[in-house]
Amino acid sequence: MRCVIARYPFDLTRTGVLESMKGVKPELITGASVTIGRRRYPVKQVGRVLTRQDPRDFSAGEVTRAMARLGFTCHDGPQAAAVSGPTPLEAASALLGGEAGPVAV
């Protein structure tokens, strides 16, 4: 598929993107992202790897559109962090030394 990123034409294929991103460790996601294989990458990182250009030279939207046209799943924002600790009620109960139970209103 032919696409234009930062005013330069690129011929991208799904398998070519998968090969280019193989072995690349995902950076911290703070905005738009794309799932490639089993990993989720920031779109700016994907654009930098694929085009070998400075991320300031292209927009996240350009890369997102190209990845969506190739069939990759694109995400608007960072994924929600999983909560692994106690709920606020459980934490407060533990501080008071009691068991978390129903609250009378």
TIKE-400522 format. One record per atom (N, C-alpha, C, CB): residue number from 1; atom name; x, y, z. Coordinates in nm, 3 decimals, always signed. Each point is the difference from the previous one (the first is absolute). Glycine has a CB too. Layout:
REM TIKE-400522
REC / NUM / CA / X / Y / Z
...
This chain:
REM TIKE-400522
REC / 1 / N / +0.083 / -0.116 / +0.000
REC / 1 / CA / -0.083 / +0.116 / +0.000
REC / 1 / C / +0.089 / +0.124 / +0.000
REC / 1 / CB / -0.184 / -0.125 / +0.121
REC / 2 / N / +0.151 / +0.217 / -0.206
REC / 2 / CA / +0.075 / +0.124 / -0.006
REC / 2 / C / -0.064 / +0.103 / +0.092
REC / 2 / CB / +0.070 / -0.050 / -0.238
REC / 3 / N / +0.010 / +0.112 / +0.323
REC / 3 / CA / -0.050 / +0.105 / +0.089
REC / 3 / C / +0.103 / +0.112 / +0.008
REC / 3 / CB / -0.135 / -0.169 / +0.134
REC / 4 / N / +0.090 / +0.284 / -0.091
REC / 4 / CA / +0.087 / +0.116 / +0.014
REC / 4 / C / +0.011 / +0.035 / +0.147
REC / 4 / CB / -0.063 / +0.087 / -0.230
REC / 5 / N / +0.185 / -0.084 / +0.279
REC / 5 / CA / +0.027 / +0.039 / +0.139
REC / 5 / C / +0.107 / +0.107 / -0.005
REC / 5 / CB / -0.062 / -0.230 / +0.094
REC / 6 / N / +0.031 / +0.345 / -0.037
REC / 6 / CA / +0.092 / +0.114 / +0.002
REC / 6 / C / +0.041 / +0.040 / -0.143
REC / 6 / CB / +0.085 / -0.072 / +0.226
REC / 7 / N / -0.184 / +0.072 / -0.315
REC / 7 / CA / +0.017 / +0.041 / -0.140
REC / 7 / C / +0.089 / -0.094 / -0.082
REC / 7 / CB / -0.030 / +0.233 / +0.077
REC / 8 / N / +0.063 / -0.351 / -0.024
REC / 8 / CA / +0.079 / -0.098 / -0.074
REC / 8 / C / -0.084 / -0.125 / -0.025
REC / 8 / CB / +0.214 / +0.089 / +0.102
REC / 9 / N / -0.211 / -0.142 / -0.224
REC / 9 / CA / -0.078 / -0.122 / -0.027
REC / 9 / C / +0.073 / -0.125 / +0.050
REC / 9 / CB / -0.101 / +0.113 / -0.202
REC / 10 / N / +0.023 / -0.206 / +0.256
REC / 10 / CA / +0.052 / -0.127 / +0.049
REC / 10 / C / -0.089 / -0.112 / -0.051
REC / 10 / CB / +0.099 / +0.110 / +0.206
REC / 11 / N / -0.039 / -0.221 / -0.244
REC / 11 / CA / -0.074 / -0.120 / -0.036
REC / 11 / C / +0.008 / -0.094 / +0.120
REC / 11 / CB / +0.048 / +0.026 / -0.251
REC / 12 / N / -0.158 / -0.034 / +0.325
REC / 12 / CA / -0.004 / -0.083 / +0.121
REC / 12 / C / -0.088 / -0.122 / -0.022
REC / 12 / CB / +0.038 / +0.204 / +0.142
REC / 13 / N / +0.003 / -0.314 / -0.083
REC / 13 / CA / -0.082 / -0.121 / +0.000
REC / 13 / C / -0.014 / -0.047 / +0.145
REC / 13 / CB / +0.077 / -0.065 / -0.234
REC / 14 / N / -0.180 / -0.011 / +0.258
REC / 14 / CA / -0.021 / -0.052 / +0.135
REC / 14 / C / +0.118 / -0.086 / +0.046
REC / 14 / CB / -0.248 / +0.004 / -0.040
REC / 15 / N / +0.295 / -0.093 / -0.047
REC / 15 / CA / +0.113 / -0.085 / +0.038
REC / 15 / C / +0.128 / +0.082 / +0.016
REC / 15 / CB / -0.107 / -0.193 / -0.121
REC / 16 / N / +0.123 / +0.297 / +0.041
REC / 16 / CA / +0.117 / +0.086 / +0.013
REC / 16 / C / +0.003 / +0.073 / +0.133
REC / 16 / CB / +0.001 / +0.028 / -0.246
REC / 17 / N / -0.119 / +0.018 / +0.291
REC / 17 / CA / -0.010 / +0.068 / +0.130
REC / 17 / C / +0.030 / -0.100 / +0.112
REC / 17 / CB / -0.171 / +0.163 / -0.093
REC / 18 / N / +0.115 / -0.283 / +0.083
REC / 18 / CA / +0.027 / -0.103 / +0.102
REC / 18 / C / +0.149 / -0.031 / +0.009
REC / 18 / CB / -0.228 / -0.097 / -0.040
REC / 19 / N / +0.294 / +0.086 / -0.074
REC / 19 / CA / +0.145 / -0.029 / -0.003
REC / 19 / C / +0.080 / +0.117 / +0.059
REC / 19 / CB / -0.032 / -0.145 / -0.203
REC / 20 / N / -0.006 / +0.268 / +0.167
REC / 20 / CA / +0.073 / +0.117 / +0.049
REC / 20 / C / -0.011 / +0.016 / +0.151
REC / 20 / CB / -0.041 / +0.110 / -0.219
REC / 21 / N / -0.074 / -0.147 / +0.275
REC / 21 / CA / -0.023 / +0.019 / +0.143
REC / 21 / C / +0.042 / -0.122 / +0.083
REC / 21 / CB / -0.188 / +0.154 / -0.057
REC / 22 / N / +0.229 / -0.262 / -0.010
REC / 22 / CA / +0.044 / -0.120 / +0.072
REC / 22 / C / +0.125 / +0.033 / +0.082
REC / 22 / CB / -0.097 / -0.151 / -0.181
REC / 23 / N / +0.093 / +0.120 / +0.309
REC / 23 / CA / +0.114 / +0.024 / +0.087
REC / 23 / C / +0.010 / +0.141 / +0.055
REC / 23 / CB / +0.114 / -0.174 / -0.127
REC / 24 / N / -0.207 / +0.263 / +0.090
REC / 24 / CA / +0.001 / +0.137 / +0.049
REC / 24 / C / -0.080 / +0.006 / +0.129
REC / 24 / CB / +0.022 / +0.094 / -0.235
REC / 25 / N / +0.039 / -0.044 / +0.341
REC / 25 / CA / -0.066 / +0.010 / +0.130
REC / 25 / C / -0.090 / +0.123 / +0.002
REC / 25 / CB / +0.194 / -0.117 / +0.112
REC / 26 / N / -0.321 / +0.100 / -0.076
REC / 26 / CA / -0.092 / +0.114 / +0.004
REC / 26 / C / +0.042 / +0.103 / +0.104
REC / 26 / CB / -0.184 / -0.150 / -0.075
REC / 27 / N / +0.170 / +0.277 / +0.037
REC / 27 / CA / +0.026 / +0.110 / +0.093
REC / 27 / C / -0.127 / +0.025 / +0.082
REC / 27 / CB / +0.171 / +0.105 / -0.158
REC / 28 / N / -0.163 / -0.016 / +0.255
REC / 28 / CA / -0.114 / +0.036 / +0.082
REC / 28 / C / -0.107 / +0.065 / -0.086
REC / 28 / CB / +0.149 / +0.029 / +0.201
REC / 29 / N / -0.272 / -0.075 / -0.190
REC / 29 / CA / -0.111 / +0.053 / -0.079
REC / 29 / C / -0.064 / +0.115 / +0.076
REC / 29 / CB / -0.041 / -0.225 / -0.108
REC / 30 / N / +0.042 / +0.343 / +0.048
REC / 30 / CA / -0.062 / +0.118 / +0.062
REC / 30 / C / -0.111 / +0.057 / -0.086
REC / 30 / CB / +0.216 / +0.050 / +0.112
REC / 31 / N / -0.232 / -0.100 / -0.233
REC / 31 / CA / -0.103 / +0.051 / -0.090
REC / 31 / C / -0.052 / -0.112 / -0.088
REC / 31 / CB / +0.107 / +0.226 / +0.002
REC / 32 / N / -0.121 / -0.195 / -0.131
REC / 32 / CA / -0.050 / -0.099 / -0.095
REC / 32 / C / +0.098 / -0.116 / -0.012
REC / 32 / CB / -0.123 / +0.181 / -0.127
REC / 33 / N / +0.067 / -0.302 / +0.106
REC / 33 / CA / +0.085 / -0.118 / -0.010
REC / 33 / C / -0.060 / -0.097 / -0.101
REC / 33 / CB / +0.076 / +0.028 / +0.239
REC / 34 / N / +0.004 / -0.128 / -0.276
REC / 34 / CA / -0.042 / -0.101 / -0.096
REC / 34 / C / +0.048 / -0.136 / +0.048
REC / 34 / CB / +0.007 / +0.167 / -0.191
REC / 35 / N / -0.091 / -0.268 / +0.175
REC / 35 / CA / +0.037 / -0.137 / +0.036
REC / 35 / C / +0.059 / -0.068 / -0.122
REC / 35 / CB / -0.182 / -0.011 / +0.176
REC / 36 / N / +0.307 / -0.031 / -0.162
REC / 36 / CA / +0.070 / -0.071 / -0.107
REC / 36 / C / +0.047 / -0.132 / +0.058
REC / 36 / CB / +0.075 / +0.216 / -0.116
REC / 37 / N / -0.126 / -0.324 / +0.062
REC / 37 / CA / +0.028 / -0.131 / +0.058
REC / 37 / C / -0.065 / -0.008 / +0.137
REC / 37 / CB / +0.217 / -0.017 / -0.126
REC / 38 / N / -0.140 / -0.013 / +0.227
REC / 38 / CA / -0.053 / -0.010 / +0.136
REC / 38 / C / +0.034 / +0.122 / +0.084
REC / 38 / CB / +0.019 / -0.246 / -0.015
REC / 39 / N / +0.044 / +0.345 / -0.047
REC / 39 / CA / +0.045 / +0.117 / +0.077
REC / 39 / C / -0.073 / +0.126 / -0.044
REC / 39 / CB / +0.224 / -0.106 / +0.028
REC / 40 / N / -0.231 / +0.199 / +0.064
REC / 40 / CA / -0.063 / +0.129 / -0.028
REC / 40 / C / +0.109 / +0.107 / +0.002
REC / 40 / CB / -0.223 / -0.075 / +0.103
REC / 41 / N / +0.236 / +0.149 / -0.213
REC / 41 / CA / +0.104 / +0.100 / -0.017
REC / 41 / C / -0.060 / +0.139 / -0.014
REC / 41 / CB / +0.147 / -0.172 / -0.108
REC / 42 / N / -0.077 / +0.276 / +0.155
REC / 42 / CA / -0.042 / +0.137 / -0.032
REC / 42 / C / +0.012 / +0.021 / -0.151
REC / 42 / CB / +0.074 / +0.085 / +0.230
REC / 43 / N / -0.171 / -0.016 / -0.291
REC / 43 / CA / +0.004 / +0.017 / -0.146
REC / 43 / C / +0.122 / +0.079 / -0.044
REC / 43 / CB / -0.249 / -0.010 / -0.004
REC / 44 / N / +0.296 / +0.102 / +0.086
REC / 44 / CA / +0.120 / +0.077 / -0.036
REC / 44 / C / +0.123 / -0.091 / -0.007
REC / 44 / CB / -0.100 / +0.206 / +0.109
REC / 45 / N / +0.110 / -0.305 / -0.020
REC / 45 / CA / +0.111 / -0.094 / -0.005
REC / 45 / C / -0.008 / -0.084 / -0.127
REC / 45 / CB / +0.008 / -0.007 / +0.253
REC / 46 / N / -0.127 / -0.040 / -0.288
REC / 46 / CA / -0.018 / -0.079 / -0.121
REC / 46 / C / +0.038 / +0.084 / -0.122
REC / 46 / CB / -0.185 / -0.134 / +0.110
REC / 47 / N / +0.138 / +0.257 / -0.114
REC / 47 / CA / +0.035 / +0.088 / -0.112
REC / 47 / C / +0.149 / +0.023 / -0.011
REC / 47 / CB / -0.220 / +0.109 / +0.025
REC / 48 / N / +0.287 / -0.093 / +0.089
REC / 48 / CA / +0.145 / +0.022 / -0.001
REC / 48 / C / +0.073 / -0.123 / -0.054
REC / 48 / CB / -0.022 / +0.156 / +0.197
REC / 49 / N / -0.020 / -0.275 / -0.155
REC / 49 / CA / +0.065 / -0.123 / -0.046
REC / 49 / C / -0.023 / -0.022 / -0.149
REC / 49 / CB / -0.028 / -0.099 / +0.229
REC / 50 / N / -0.096 / +0.119 / -0.274
REC / 50 / CA / -0.035 / -0.028 / -0.139
REC / 50 / C / +0.059 / +0.101 / -0.098
REC / 50 / CB / -0.207 / -0.105 / +0.082
REC / 51 / N / +0.206 / +0.233 / -0.043
REC / 51 / CA / +0.043 / +0.105 / -0.094
REC / 51 / C / +0.144 / +0.045 / +0.020
REC / 51 / CB / -0.235 / +0.074 / -0.007
REC / 52 / N / +0.292 / -0.107 / +0.122
REC / 52 / CA / +0.135 / +0.047 / +0.037
REC / 52 / C / +0.007 / +0.154 / +0.003
REC / 52 / CB / +0.098 / -0.209 / -0.103
REC / 53 / N / -0.209 / +0.269 / +0.140
REC / 53 / CA / -0.008 / +0.146 / +0.011
REC / 53 / C / -0.017 / +0.039 / +0.146
REC / 53 / CB / -0.098 / +0.017 / -0.231
REC / 54 / N / +0.128 / +0.109 / +0.258
REC / 54 / CA / -0.021 / +0.055 / +0.132
REC / 54 / C / -0.150 / +0.007 / +0.026
REC / 54 / CB / +0.216 / +0.135 / -0.013
REC / 55 / N / -0.262 / -0.179 / +0.129
REC / 55 / CA / -0.144 / +0.001 / +0.029
REC / 55 / C / -0.064 / +0.139 / -0.006
REC / 55 / CB / +0.040 / -0.198 / +0.142
REC / 56 / N / +0.040 / +0.302 / -0.132
REC / 56 / CA / -0.054 / +0.136 / -0.010
REC / 56 / C / -0.038 / +0.035 / -0.143
REC / 56 / CB / +0.138 / +0.065 / +0.196
REC / 57 / N / -0.093 / -0.146 / -0.293
REC / 57 / CA / -0.026 / +0.029 / -0.140
REC / 57 / C / -0.134 / -0.054 / -0.050
REC / 57 / CB / +0.243 / -0.003 / -0.034
REC / 58 / N / -0.311 / -0.081 / +0.113
REC / 58 / CA / -0.129 / -0.055 / -0.043
REC / 58 / C / -0.097 / +0.001 / +0.117
REC / 58 / CB / +0.114 / -0.144 / -0.172
REC / 59 / N / -0.241 / +0.133 / +0.139
REC / 59 / CA / -0.102 / -0.001 / +0.105
REC / 59 / C / -0.039 / -0.143 / +0.036
REC / 59 / CB / -0.086 / +0.222 / -0.080
REC / 60 / N / +0.033 / -0.238 / +0.198
REC / 60 / CA / -0.049 / -0.131 / +0.043
REC / 60 / C / -0.115 / -0.044 / -0.090
REC / 60 / CB / +0.071 / +0.047 / +0.238
REC / 61 / N / -0.149 / +0.047 / -0.286
REC / 61 / CA / -0.113 / -0.032 / -0.086
REC / 61 / C / +0.042 / -0.063 / -0.131
REC / 61 / CB / -0.121 / +0.187 / +0.104
REC / 62 / N / +0.232 / -0.140 / -0.161
REC / 62 / CA / +0.049 / -0.058 / -0.125
REC / 62 / C / +0.033 / -0.149 / +0.017
REC / 62 / CB / +0.091 / +0.226 / -0.066
REC / 63 / N / -0.023 / -0.257 / +0.174
REC / 63 / CA / +0.040 / -0.139 / +0.025
REC / 63 / C / -0.121 / -0.084 / +0.038
REC / 63 / CB / +0.228 / +0.077 / +0.074
REC / 64 / N / -0.318 / -0.021 / +0.006
REC / 64 / CA / -0.120 / -0.072 / +0.040
REC / 64 / C / -0.084 / -0.037 / -0.121
REC / 64 / CB / +0.001 / +0.122 / +0.219
REC / 65 / N / -0.020 / -0.029 / -0.312
REC / 65 / CA / -0.077 / -0.029 / -0.121
REC / 65 / C / +0.065 / -0.111 / -0.082
REC / 65 / CB / -0.080 / +0.237 / -0.004
REC / 66 / N / +0.211 / -0.232 / -0.010
REC / 66 / CA / +0.071 / -0.102 / -0.077
REC / 66 / C / -0.012 / -0.137 / +0.067
REC / 66 / CB / +0.161 / +0.174 / -0.083
REC / 67 / N / -0.146 / -0.179 / +0.215
REC / 67 / CA / -0.008 / -0.128 / +0.070
REC / 67 / C / -0.142 / -0.056 / -0.004
REC / 67 / CB / +0.188 / +0.073 / +0.149
REC / 68 / N / -0.287 / +0.013 / -0.138
REC / 68 / CA / -0.140 / -0.046 / -0.008
REC / 68 / C / -0.030 / -0.056 / -0.139
REC / 68 / CB / -0.067 / +0.172 / +0.172
REC / 69 / N / +0.118 / -0.108 / -0.277
REC / 69 / CA / -0.022 / -0.049 / -0.136
REC / 69 / C / +0.068 / -0.135 / -0.023
REC / 69 / CB / -0.016 / +0.236 / -0.079
REC / 70 / N / +0.123 / -0.264 / +0.154
REC / 70 / CA / +0.068 / -0.129 / -0.011
REC / 70 / C / -0.066 / -0.107 / +0.087
REC / 70 / CB / +0.212 / +0.123 / -0.049
REC / 71 / N / -0.311 / -0.084 / +0.127
REC / 71 / CA / -0.074 / -0.097 / +0.080
REC / 71 / C / +0.045 / -0.015 / +0.143
REC / 71 / CB / -0.037 / -0.115 / -0.206
REC / 72 / N / +0.124 / +0.204 / +0.254
REC / 72 / CA / +0.043 / -0.005 / +0.140
REC / 72 / C / -0.102 / +0.072 / +0.087
REC / 72 / CB / +0.244 / -0.009 / -0.070
REC / 73 / N / -0.254 / -0.031 / +0.196
REC / 73 / CA / -0.093 / +0.062 / +0.094
REC / 73 / C / +0.066 / +0.124 / +0.059
REC / 73 / CB / -0.107 / -0.223 / +0.052
REC / 74 / N / +0.040 / +0.337 / -0.067
REC / 74 / CA / +0.052 / +0.127 / +0.051
REC / 74 / C / -0.082 / +0.043 / +0.121
REC / 74 / CB / +0.080 / +0.067 / -0.231
REC / 75 / N / -0.015 / +0.000 / +0.325
REC / 75 / CA / -0.063 / +0.044 / +0.125
REC / 75 / C / +0.023 / +0.150 / +0.014
REC / 75 / CB / +0.034 / -0.229 / +0.109
REC / 76 / N / -0.137 / +0.301 / -0.057
REC / 76 / CA / +0.010 / +0.145 / +0.013
REC / 76 / C / +0.090 / +0.045 / +0.114
REC / 76 / CB / -0.226 / +0.012 / -0.094
REC / 77 / N / +0.219 / -0.077 / +0.207
REC / 77 / CA / +0.078 / +0.045 / +0.114
REC / 77 / C / +0.072 / -0.115 / +0.068
REC / 77 / CB / -0.161 / +0.184 / +0.032
REC / 78 / N / +0.235 / -0.153 / +0.075
REC / 78 / CA / +0.072 / -0.107 / +0.071
REC / 78 / C / -0.099 / -0.094 / +0.065
REC / 78 / CB / +0.194 / +0.153 / +0.041
REC / 79 / N / -0.154 / -0.279 / -0.029
REC / 79 / CA / -0.089 / -0.097 / +0.063
REC / 79 / C / -0.008 / +0.026 / +0.149
REC / 79 / CB / +0.057 / -0.170 / -0.176
REC / 80 / N / -0.169 / +0.133 / +0.232
REC / 80 / CA / -0.019 / +0.019 / +0.144
REC / 80 / C / +0.091 / -0.094 / +0.077
REC / 80 / CB / -0.239 / +0.071 / -0.037
REC / 81 / N / +0.296 / -0.020 / +0.143
REC / 81 / CA / +0.088 / -0.082 / +0.083
REC / 81 / C / -0.086 / -0.096 / +0.083
REC / 81 / CB / +0.175 / +0.184 / +0.008
REC / 82 / N / -0.130 / -0.304 / +0.004
REC / 82 / CA / -0.072 / -0.098 / +0.079
REC / 82 / C / +0.019 / +0.029 / +0.149
REC / 82 / CB / +0.028 / -0.173 / -0.182
REC / 83 / N / -0.135 / +0.164 / +0.256
REC / 83 / CA / +0.007 / +0.024 / +0.144
REC / 83 / C / +0.028 / -0.133 / +0.067
REC / 83 / CB / -0.160 / +0.198 / -0.012
REC / 84 / N / +0.273 / -0.207 / +0.083
REC / 84 / CA / +0.035 / -0.126 / +0.064
REC / 84 / C / -0.004 / +0.010 / +0.152
REC / 84 / CB / +0.142 / -0.053 / -0.197
REC / 85 / N / -0.161 / +0.172 / +0.250
REC / 85 / CA / +0.001 / +0.017 / +0.144
REC / 85 / C / -0.140 / -0.008 / +0.057
REC / 85 / CB / +0.204 / +0.139 / -0.020
REC / 86 / N / -0.216 / -0.118 / +0.151
REC / 86 / CA / -0.131 / -0.004 / +0.063
REC / 86 / C / -0.085 / +0.121 / -0.040
REC / 86 / CB / +0.100 / -0.127 / +0.192
REC / 87 / N / -0.230 / +0.111 / -0.179
REC / 87 / CA / -0.090 / +0.113 / -0.025
REC / 87 / C / +0.018 / +0.101 / +0.113
REC / 87 / CB / -0.167 / -0.147 / -0.124
REC / 88 / N / +0.122 / +0.271 / +0.108
REC / 88 / CA / +0.014 / +0.098 / +0.108
REC / 88 / C / -0.067 / -0.045 / +0.130
REC / 88 / CB / +0.008 / +0.178 / -0.173
REC / 89 / N / -0.123 / -0.247 / +0.162
REC / 89 / CA / -0.068 / -0.048 / +0.119
REC / 89 / C / +0.083 / -0.107 / +0.071
REC / 89 / CB / -0.221 / +0.051 / -0.107
REC / 90 / N / +0.280 / -0.143 / +0.030
REC / 90 / CA / +0.083 / -0.104 / +0.059
REC / 90 / C / +0.125 / +0.060 / +0.065
REC / 90 / CB / -0.085 / -0.162 / -0.171
REC / 91 / N / +0.144 / +0.263 / +0.109
REC / 91 / CA / +0.119 / +0.064 / +0.056
REC / 91 / C / -0.033 / +0.070 / +0.131
REC / 91 / CB / +0.093 / +0.030 / -0.232
REC / 92 / N / -0.205 / +0.042 / +0.236
REC / 92 / CA / -0.039 / +0.071 / +0.122
REC / 92 / C / -0.033 / -0.099 / +0.111
REC / 92 / CB / -0.088 / +0.191 / -0.138
REC / 93 / N / +0.022 / -0.299 / +0.102
REC / 93 / CA / -0.034 / -0.101 / +0.099
REC / 93 / C / +0.125 / -0.065 / +0.059
REC / 93 / CB / -0.215 / -0.042 / -0.121
REC / 94 / N / +0.313 / +0.018 / +0.034
REC / 94 / CA / +0.125 / -0.060 / +0.047
REC / 94 / C / +0.072 / +0.094 / +0.096
REC / 94 / CB / +0.019 / -0.129 / -0.214
REC / 95 / N / -0.025 / +0.259 / +0.188
REC / 95 / CA / +0.064 / +0.097 / +0.089
REC / 95 / C / -0.067 / +0.003 / +0.136
REC / 95 / CB / +0.065 / +0.137 / -0.197
REC / 96 / N / -0.196 / -0.157 / +0.197
REC / 96 / CA / -0.075 / +0.004 / +0.126
REC / 96 / C / -0.001 / -0.137 / +0.069
REC / 96 / CB / -0.142 / +0.182 / -0.094
REC / 97 / N / +0.197 / -0.282 / +0.025
REC / 97 / CA / +0.010 / -0.132 / +0.059
REC / 97 / C / -0.128 / -0.079 / -0.006
REC / 97 / CB / +0.171 / +0.090 / +0.145
REC / 98 / N / -0.263 / -0.050 / -0.226
REC / 98 / CA / -0.127 / -0.072 / -0.008
REC / 98 / C / -0.016 / -0.069 / -0.134
REC / 98 / CB / -0.101 / +0.163 / +0.158
REC / 99 / N / -0.012 / -0.223 / -0.172
REC / 99 / CA / -0.036 / -0.071 / -0.122
REC / 99 / C / -0.089 / +0.091 / -0.083
REC / 99 / CB / +0.017 / -0.228 / +0.114
REC / 100 / N / +0.004 / +0.236 / -0.245
REC / 100 / CA / -0.086 / +0.081 / -0.086
REC / 100 / C / -0.136 / -0.067 / -0.009
REC / 100 / CB / +0.199 / +0.085 / -0.133
REC / 101 / N / -0.301 / -0.011 / +0.160
REC / 101 / CA / -0.135 / -0.055 / -0.004
REC / 101 / C / -0.098 / +0.104 / -0.052
REC / 101 / CB / +0.055 / -0.152 / +0.190
REC / 102 / N / -0.183 / +0.124 / -0.179
REC / 102 / CA / -0.099 / +0.094 / -0.049
REC / 102 / C / +0.005 / +0.130 / +0.080
REC / 102 / CB / -0.145 / -0.191 / -0.074
REC / 103 / N / +0.116 / +0.298 / +0.005
REC / 103 / CA / +0.003 / +0.132 / +0.061
REC / 103 / C / -0.143 / +0.046 / +0.020
REC / 103 / CB / +0.223 / +0.055 / -0.107
REC / 104 / N / -0.259 / -0.014 / +0.231
REC / 104 / CA / -0.134 / +0.052 / +0.027
REC / 104 / C / -0.007 / +0.144 / -0.043
REC / 104 / CB / -0.029 / -0.158 / +0.193
REC / 105 / N / -0.080 / +0.192 / -0.258
REC / 105 / CA / -0.016 / +0.138 / -0.049
REC / 105 / C / -0.107 / +0.068 / +0.077
REC / 105 / CB / +0.075 / -0.065 / -0.227
